[in-house]
Amino acid sequence: MSITDSFDAKAELLRTLESNAFLSKEVTGDFHNKVASEVDPFPRIVYQEISNSDSDFADNQAASSVVAFQISIYCDEETISKETKIAKEVDKVLKSIGYKRYDSIDLFEEDTRRHHKAMRYRKKVFT
């Protein structure tokens, strides 16, 4: 049995994002796991689990797991001014539940003309 069998990292992440008053108000395109509908408004947040591996073994049993997520903030030209404030709030709320940011990059998607801020976080979950 894996550590994360009893811990639902995606549910914790979504619950944390949705319960934040600032994010709920400003992220009018909502929160999506992996993909959002093209008709959803901007800004929107798309999250995906990018790693979930057992760690800290004792007696051939994992004592912890390391979970990593990418949180992507998508904005169009009309909402790009909100990106930095949203990113700072996402950073604050993820750190409040034990995640550490290990990467962040600002992108512009030429094909869709969308601004994309990708931030990566990880944390260790113990039994």
VOBA-1610 file (N, C-alpha, C; in pm, whole numbers, padded with zeros to 5 digits, always signed):
BEGIN
Met+00084-00119+00000Met+00000+00000+00000Met+00089+00124+00000Ser+00066+00213-00092Ser+00143+00336-00104Ser+00093+00440-00004Ile+00182+00530+00033Ile+00145+00639+00124Ile+00027+00717+00068Thr+00030+00743-00061Thr-00074+00827-00121Thr-00204+00751-00145Asp-00209+00620-00113Asp-00336+00549-00119Asp-00435+00608-00019Ser-00383+00657+00093Ser-00470+00714+00196Ser-00472+00867+00193Phe-00397+00926+00103Phe-00389+01072+00093Phe-00419+01112-00050Asp-00519+01195-00069Asp-00557+01239-00203Asp-00501+01379-00227Ala-00384+01385-00289Ala-00315+01512-00310Ala-00394+01605-00401Lys-00458+01550-00504Lys-00536+01635-00596Lys-00654+01699-00524Ala-00723+01621-00442Ala-00837+01674-00368Ala-00793+01783-00270Glu-00681+01760-00201Glu-00630+01861-00109Glu-00595+01990-00183Leu-00528+01976-00297Leu-00487+02092-00375Leu-00609+02172-00423Leu-00706+02103-00483Leu-00824+02172-00534Leu-00903+02238-00421Arg-00921+02168-00312Arg-00994+02223-00196Arg-00925+02350-00146Thr-00793+02349-00142Thr-00717+02464-00095Thr-00731+02583-00190Leu-00721+02558-00319Leu-00736+02667-00417Leu-00877+02725-00413Glu-00977+02637-00414Glu-01117+02683-00418Glu-01160+02754-00291Ser-01099+02722-00178Ser-01141+02783-00052Ser-01078+02920-00029Asn-00986+02960-00115Asn-00924+03091-00102Asn-01014+03197-00165Ala-01057+03293-00086Ala-01154+03394-00132Ala-01100+03476-00249Phe-00974+03517-00243Phe-00917+03597-00351Phe-00915+03518-00482Leu-00866+03394-00477Leu-00859+03313-00599Leu-00998+03282-00653Ser-01092+03251-00566Ser-01228+03221-00612Ser-01290+03340-00685Lys-01257+03460-00640Lys-01311+03581-00704Lys-01239+03614-00834Glu-01106+03607-00834Glu-01027+03652-00949Glu-01012+03549-01060Val-01014+03421-01027Val-00996+03316-01128Val-01134+03281-01184Thr-01184+03367-01271Thr-01321+03351-01322Thr-01335+03232-01417Gly-01224+03182-01468Gly-01226+03065-01556Gly-01220+02934-01480Asp-01216+02941-01347Asp-01224+02825-01259Asp-01093+02747-01252Phe-01098+02636-01183Phe-00982+02548-01157Phe-01007+02416-01228His-00908+02367-01303His-00927+02248-01385His-00811+02151-01366Asn-00843+02022-01362Asn-00741+01918-01357Asn-00707+01878-01500Lys-00587+01901-01542Lys-00527+01865-01671Lys-00570+01951-01789Val-00698+01976-01806Val-00741+02049-01926Val-00867+02131-01894Ala-00879+02245-01961Ala-00997+02330-01947Ala-01066+02340-02081Ser-01194+02363-02077Ser-01271+02383-02199Ser-01227+02514-02265Glu-01224+02516-02395Glu-01186+02639-02467Glu-01282+02754-02440Val-01405+02725-02400Val-01501+02833-02379Val-01492+02894-02240Asp-01417+02831-02150Asp-01404+02887-02016Asp-01334+03022-02023Pro-01379+03117-01942Pro-01317+03250-01945Pro-01178+03250-01882Phe-01111+03363-01894Phe-00979+03383-01836Phe-00990+03487-01726Pro-00901+03484-01630Pro-00795+03386-01609Pro-00851+03253-01558Arg-00773+03149-01581Arg-00809+03015-01534Arg-00683+02948-01481Ile-00704+02850-01395Ile-00592+02772-01341Ile-00612+02627-01380Val-00506+02569-01435Val-00504+02427-01469Val-00392+02364-01387Tyr-00426+02256-01316Tyr-00325+02188-01235Tyr-00313+02044-01280Gln-00194+01989-01263Gln-00175+01847-01293Gln-00064+01790-01207Glu-00088+01668-01163Glu+00013+01596-01086Glu+00120+01551-01184Ile+00246+01587-01157Ile+00353+01550-01250Ile+00446+01444-01193Ser+00433+01418-01063Ser+00515+01313-01002Ser+00452+01273-00870Asn+00461+01145-00840Asn+00412+01093-00714Asn+00489+00964-00688Ser+00592+00972-00605Ser+00679+00856-00587Ser+00705+00827-00440Asp+00714+00697-00409Asp+00746+00655-00274Asp+00888+00699-00237Ser+00908+00721-00107Ser+01037+00769-00059Ser+01061+00719+00084Asp+01183+00737+00132Asp+01218+00705+00271Asp+01176+00563+00309Phe+01245+00466+00256Phe+01210+00326+00279Phe+01270+00273+00409Ala+01193+00188+00476Ala+01238+00114+00594Ala+01171-00023+00589Asp+01248-00128+00601Asp+01195-00265+00592Asp+01116-00286+00463Asn+01170-00235+00354Asn+01107-00247+00221Asn+00969-00182+00212Gln+00940-00089+00299Gln+00813-00017+00297Gln+00842+00132+00286Ala+00764+00200+00205Ala+00779+00345+00193Ala+00724+00413+00318Ala+00802+00503+00372Ala+00758+00580+00489Ala+00702+00716+00448Ser+00722+00752+00321Ser+00672+00880+00271Ser+00659+00874+00120Ser+00595+00975+00066Ser+00587+00994-00079Ser+00621+01139-00110Val+00677+01162-00227Val+00702+01297-00275Val+00604+01322-00389Val+00523+01426-00372Val+00419+01460-00469Val+00455+01594-00532Ala+00444+01604-00665Ala+00474+01729-00735Ala+00359+01765-00828Phe+00328+01893-00835Phe+00224+01946-00921Phe+00277+02061-01005Gln+00219+02076-01124Gln+00237+02199-01200Gln+00105+02274-01193Ile+00114+02401-01155Ile-00001+02490-01151Ile+00020+02590-01264Ser-00072+02594-01359Ser-00061+02684-01473Ser-00171+02789-01465Ile-00130+02914-01476Ile-00224+03025-01480Ile-00229+03073-01624Tyr-00348+03070-01682Tyr-00367+03115-01820Tyr-00445+03245-01821Cys-00394+03342-01897Cys-00459+03472-01912Cys-00461+03508-02060Asp-00559+03590-02096Asp-00559+03647-02230Asp-00514+03793-02217Glu-00517+03866-02326Glu-00470+04005-02323Glu-00552+04092-02227Glu-00679+04061-02213Glu-00766+04142-02126Glu-00743+04115-01978Thr-00687+03999-01944Thr-00673+03962-01802Thr-00528+03946-01757Ile-00432+03972-01844Ile-00291+03952-01810Ile-00248+04035-01689Ser-00312+04148-01667Ser-00276+04232-01552Ser-00303+04164-01418Lys-00383+04058-01417Lys-00414+03985-01294Lys-00315+03872-01265Glu-00232+03837-01362Glu-00148+03718-01350Glu-00056+03720-01228Thr+00015+03828-01206Thr+00112+03834-01096Thr+00044+03822-00961Lys-00066+03892-00941Lys-00138+03883-00813Lys-00191+03742-00789Ile-00242+03679-00894Ile-00291+03542-00881Ile-00175+03448-00849Ala-00064+03463-00918Ala+00053+03377-00894Ala+00103+03390-00750Lys+00108+03511-00699Lys+00153+03532-00561Lys+00058+03466-00461Glu-00071+03472-00489Glu-00168+03410-00399Glu-00160+03258-00406Val-00145+03204-00527Val-00127+03059-00542Val-00004+03015-00463Asp+00104+03088-00476Asp+00227+03055-00405Asp+00204+03054-00254Lys+00133+03153-00205Lys+00105+03163-00062Lys+00021+03045-00013Val-00085+03012-00086Val-00174+02905-00038Val-00109+02767-00050Leu-00029+02744-00153Leu+00038+02615-00163Leu+00144+02599-00054Lys+00214+02705-00024Lys+00312+02698+00085Lys+00243+02675+00219Ser+00119+02724+00233Ser+00046+02705+00359Ser+00010+02559+00385Ile+00010+02476+00281Ile-00018+02333+00299Ile+00107+02247+00277Gly+00222+02310+00286Gly+00347+02236+00288Gly+00422+02219+00158Tyr+00373+02278+00049Tyr+00445+02267-00079Tyr+00557+02370-00085Lys+00661+02334-00160Lys+00772+02426-00188Lys+00781+02443-00339Arg+00793+02569-00382Arg+00805+02596-00526Arg+00948+02567-00568Tyr+00964+02489-00675Tyr+01100+02460-00724Tyr+01122+02508-00866Asp+01021+02561-00931Asp+01039+02613-01066Asp+00923+02704-01101Ser+00949+02802-01186Ser+00846+02893-01233Ser+00895+02955-01364Ile+00805+02965-01460Ile+00843+03023-01589Ile+00723+03096-01650Asp+00751+03208-01712Asp+00649+03283-01787Asp+00659+03244-01933Leu+00547+03205-01990Leu+00542+03161-02129Leu+00437+03239-02205Phe+00454+03244-02336Phe+00348+03297-02422Phe+00323+03193-02530Glu+00200+03150-02540Glu+00164+03045-02634Glu+00120+03111-02766Glu+00208+03106-02863Glu+00185+03173-02992Glu+00058+03126-03061Asp+00033+02996-03058Asp-00081+02942-03133Asp-00215+02989-03078Thr-00226+03005-02946Thr-00353+03047-02886Thr-00352+03193-02842Arg-00234+03256-02847Arg-00216+03395-02802Arg-00250+03409-02654Arg-00216+03308-02576Arg-00243+03308-02432Arg-00114+03320-02353His-00123+03393-02244His-00013+03402-02149His-00026+03285-02053His+00086+03222-02024His+00086+03099-01943His+00199+03109-01841Lys+00164+03115-01715Lys+00263+03112-01608Lys+00257+02973-01546Ala+00366+02898-01559Ala+00374+02762-01505Ala+00460+02764-01379Met+00403+02711-01271Met+00476+02703-01144Met+00473+02559-01096Arg+00588+02510-01051Arg+00596+02371-01006Arg+00627+02366-00856Tyr+00554+02276-00790Tyr+00564+02260-00645Tyr+00578+02113-00609Arg+00643+02088-00495Arg+00650+01951-00444Arg+00644+01954-00292Lys+00601+01841-00238Lys+00606+01823-00093Lys+00617+01675-00061Lys+00667+01650+00058Lys+00679+01513+00107Lys+00563+01486+00201Val+00499+01372+00182Val+00385+01331+00264Val+00429+01209+00345Phe+00415+01216+00476Phe+00454+01105+00564Phe+00331+01027+00610Thr+00354+00902+00649Thr+00244+00821+00703Thr+00207+00866+00841
//
